[in-house]
């Protein structure tokens, strides 16, 4: 699924829907990134939502007005989260800019370790 997400982002970039910020293989390994993307900016939300949400056909909305929870979960697993927070302090998933966040990766790993114990 991770390679699929990276390929989908690259396809979306070719279509002008997103602009990707990439990193070198060395930085990817150093930062323990699953994919070589440090962030991206969404230029066409509808196309972005349709592409990312299409992986979760059993969890589809009647429209693609937002990212599905499974899509957000996949992005969190990759450490890609919104750069902005909403007025309540939660991640603003409806935003346009997403960044790689080391803290998110560490939180996901600690949850995984706790679940495995």
ABEGO torsion letter per residue (X at the ends): XAAAAAAAAAAAAAAGABBBBBBBAAAAAAAGBABABAEBBBABAAAAAAAAAAABAAABBABBABBBAAAAAAAAAAGBBBABBBAAGBBBAABABBBBBAAAAAAAAAAAAAAAX
